[in-house]
């Protein structure tokens, strides 16, 4: 079991998933009650995002080669709708982020360090038009959008890079000299999911390292958060940071073969 995909609905309920077994979990942060509303019918779900209509959009990796996609469902897993269907694409979709128009950006998780097949794409609000933003990168993973929707952040896992993409008002055109790599990560395995805070600082989970790195809005590193147990070699599979809406409380999920899976809370 590997936990990932932290996302809060409009009522403050936390959703997350188990990548390899497909379980979708719902957690009440106040009572700590955990429910399993449904199991993904698609292989290897990797992220959950909540649409403005309340539906869950679930990204799935498929066979990690070409059968990934996105489906939408109610909170109980009913009324399933294919948004990006695995039968008609070659994507391996790891994560996504909505914009205020109702469209979304997603990451294509394919490739490896010497075979950069991945990329970042934008899906229009009608869910019919897919526009490439950047391509030819190695395992595009985490993605976050600045509060003014002018900057897109993307982590490139197997190349250990952080991309900062400055966008024009149309949300798909890159500004002149707007695609940059402000930071190169080090170590094994690499950057995973990411999120922003109310000041547009970026938080990046480091998979295999048991920590979260923090960057300012320009991409300069300003701090790190260490997961308890990392110095003893535990809880290294840190996958996803996320802020509880309306607060400065950060939660982080991490995974360990011996110690299980945990969600940590940090008060800023």
C-alpha positions in Angstrom: 0.0 0.0 0.0 1.2 3.5 -0.9 -0.8 6.5 0.2 -0.9 9.6 -2.0 -3.4 12.1 -3.6 -4.4 14.2 -0.6 -7.4 16.4 -1.5 -10.1 18.2 0.6 -13.7 18.6 -0.5 -15.9 21.7 0.1 -16.9 20.2 3.5 -13.4 19.8 4.8 -13.3 16.0 4.3 -10.0 14.5 3.2 -9.7 12.2 0.3 -6.7 10.1 -0.5 -5.8 6.8 -2.2 -3.7 3.8 -2.3 -1.8 3.7 -5.6 -1.2 0.0 -6.0 -4.4 -1.5 -4.5 -6.7 1.2 -5.8 -8.5 2.0 -2.6 -10.1 5.5 -2.3 -10.3 6.7 1.3 -12.3 9.4 3.0 -11.1 10.8 6.3 -12.9 13.0 8.8 -10.1 15.2 10.1 -12.0 15.9 13.4 -13.1 12.4 14.4 -10.3 10.6 12.5 -12.9 8.2 11.1 -11.7 6.5 7.9 -14.0 5.2 5.2 -13.4 3.4 1.9 -16.2 4.7 -0.4 -15.0 2.8 -3.4 -12.1 1.1 -5.2 -10.8 2.5 -8.5 -11.8 0.4 -11.5 -8.7 1.6 -13.2 -5.2 0.4 -12.4 -2.8 2.4 -10.2 -4.7 5.6 -9.3 -2.2 8.3 -8.3 -4.2 11.6 -7.6 -7.6 12.9 -6.6 -8.8 16.4 -7.3 -12.2 17.8 -6.4 -14.1 19.6 -9.3 -16.2 22.6 -8.4 -19.3 20.5 -8.9 -18.2 18.2 -6.1 -17.1 15.2 -8.2 -13.8 13.4 -7.7 -11.4 13.5 -10.6 -9.1 10.5 -10.3 -5.8 10.3 -12.3 -4.6 6.8 -12.9 -1.3 5.5 -14.3 -2.6 2.3 -15.9 0.3 0.0 -16.9 2.9 2.8 -16.5 3.4 2.8 -20.2 0.4 4.0 -22.2 -3.0 3.1 -20.5 -3.4 6.0 -18.1 -6.2 8.4 -17.9 -8.7 10.4 -15.7 -12.2 9.5 -14.7 -14.7 11.4 -12.6 -17.1 10.0 -10.1 -19.3 11.0 -7.2 -17.9 10.7 -3.7 -19.3 7.2 -3.5 -17.8 6.1 -6.8 -21.1 6.3 -8.7 -21.9 7.9 -12.1 -18.4 7.3 -13.5 -17.4 9.4 -16.5 -14.3 9.0 -18.5 -12.6 12.4 -18.9 -9.4 11.2 -20.6 -9.9 7.6 -21.6 -7.1 5.1 -21.6 -8.3 3.4 -24.8 -7.8 6.6 -26.9 -4.6 8.0 -25.5 -1.0 7.0 -24.7 -0.8 9.0 -21.5 0.3 7.8 -18.1 -1.4 10.4 -15.9 0.0 11.1 -12.5 -1.5 14.4 -11.2 -3.6 17.3 -12.2 -4.6 20.8 -11.1 -7.8 22.8 -12.0 -7.8 26.4 -13.0 -10.7 28.9 -12.3 -12.2 28.3 -15.8 -12.9 24.7 -15.1 -10.1 23.3 -17.3 -7.1 21.6 -15.9 -3.4 20.8 -16.4 -2.1 17.2 -16.0 1.3 15.5 -15.9 2.3 12.6 -18.2 4.4 10.2 -16.1 6.1 8.3 -19.0 9.7 7.9 -19.8 12.9 7.9 -17.8 16.1 9.9 -17.6 17.4 9.0 -21.0 14.1 8.6 -22.7 12.0 11.7 -22.0 8.5 10.8 -23.1 6.5 12.8 -20.5 5.0 16.2 -20.5 2.4 18.6 -19.2 -0.9 19.2 -21.0 -4.0 21.5 -20.6 -7.5 20.2 -21.0 -10.1 22.9 -21.9 -13.3 23.2 -19.7 -15.3 21.3 -22.3 -12.9 18.3 -21.7 -12.5 17.9 -25.5 -9.4 19.9 -26.4 -6.0 18.8 -25.1 -3.1 21.3 -25.6 0.6 20.5 -24.9 2.3 22.9 -22.6 5.8 21.3 -22.3 7.0 18.0 -23.7 10.0 15.8 -23.8 10.6 15.6 -20.0 11.3 12.5 -17.8 8.4 11.4 -15.7 6.4 14.6 -15.1 5.0 14.1 -11.7 3.7 16.8 -9.3 2.0 19.9 -10.5 0.8 23.2 -8.9 -0.7 26.4 -10.1 0.0 29.8 -8.5 -2.9 31.7 -7.0 -3.0 34.2 -9.9 -2.8 31.3 -12.4 0.2 32.8 -14.1 2.9 30.3 -13.0 2.7 26.5 -13.3 5.1 24.4 -11.3 6.1 20.8 -12.4 8.4 18.3 -10.8 10.4 16.0 -13.2 11.1 12.9 -11.1 13.8 10.9 -12.9 15.7 14.0 -14.0 15.5 15.6 -10.6 14.3 19.0 -11.8 11.8 21.6 -10.9 10.1 23.5 -13.8 8.7 27.0 -13.4 6.4 27.9 -16.4 5.2 31.4 -16.7 1.9 31.5 -18.7 0.2 34.1 -20.8 -3.4 35.1 -20.0 -4.8 32.2 -22.3 -3.2 29.7 -19.9 -1.5 27.7 -22.6 1.0 30.0 -24.2 4.4 30.2 -22.4 5.7 33.8 -21.9 8.9 34.7 -23.7 11.7 33.0 -21.8 9.0 31.8 -19.4 9.9 28.1 -19.1 12.9 27.7 -16.7 14.4 25.2 -14.4 15.1 27.1 -11.2 16.2 24.1 -9.1 18.0 20.8 -9.6 17.3 18.2 -6.9 19.9 15.7 -5.6 19.7 12.1 -4.5 17.5 9.1 -5.0 14.7 8.9 -5.9 13.3 12.3 -6.8 10.6 15.0 -6.5 7.0 13.8 -6.2 3.8 15.8 -5.6 3.7 19.4 -4.7 1.4 22.2 -3.5 1.4 25.9 -2.7 0.6 27.9 0.4 -1.3 31.2 0.7 1.9 33.2 -0.1 2.6 31.1 -3.2 5.5 29.3 -1.6 5.9 25.8 -3.1 6.2 22.6 -1.1 7.7 19.5 -2.9 7.6 16.0 -1.4 10.9 14.1 -2.0 10.1 10.4 -2.6 12.7 8.1 -1.1 14.1 10.9 1.1 11.5 11.4 3.9 11.3 15.2 3.5 9.5 18.1 1.9 11.5 21.0 0.3 10.1 24.5 0.4 10.7 27.1 -2.3 9.6 30.8 -2.6 7.5 32.0 -5.6 10.7 32.5 -7.6 11.9 29.0 -7.1 14.6 29.7 -4.5 14.8 27.0 -1.7 13.9 28.5 1.7 13.5 25.5 3.9 12.8 21.8 4.4 10.5 19.7 6.6 12.0 16.4 7.8 9.7 13.4 8.4 10.2 11.7 11.8 12.1 8.5 11.5 14.0 9.4 8.3 17.4 9.4 10.1 16.8 5.7 11.0 15.8 4.9 7.4 12.0 4.9 8.0 9.1 6.8 6.4 11.3 7.7 3.4 8.5 7.4 0.8 7.1 10.9 1.3 4.6 11.4 -1.6 2.3 14.3 -1.0 2.0 17.6 0.9 -1.3 19.5 1.2 -2.6 22.4 3.2 -5.9 22.1 5.0 -8.1 24.8 3.3 -8.3 28.1 5.1 -5.5 27.2 7.5 -1.7 27.3 7.7 -1.6 23.6 8.7 0.3 21.3 6.3 -0.3 17.6 6.2 2.1 15.2 4.6 1.6 11.5 3.7 4.6 9.1 3.8 5.0 5.4 3.5 7.3 2.7 5.0 7.5 -1.1 4.6 8.1 -1.7 8.3 6.2 1.1 9.9 3.2 1.3 7.6 1.6 4.5 6.2 1.1 7.7 8.1 -0.2 11.3 7.7 1.8 13.9 9.5 0.5 17.4 10.5 2.7 20.5 10.7 1.5 23.9 12.1 3.1 26.8 10.3 
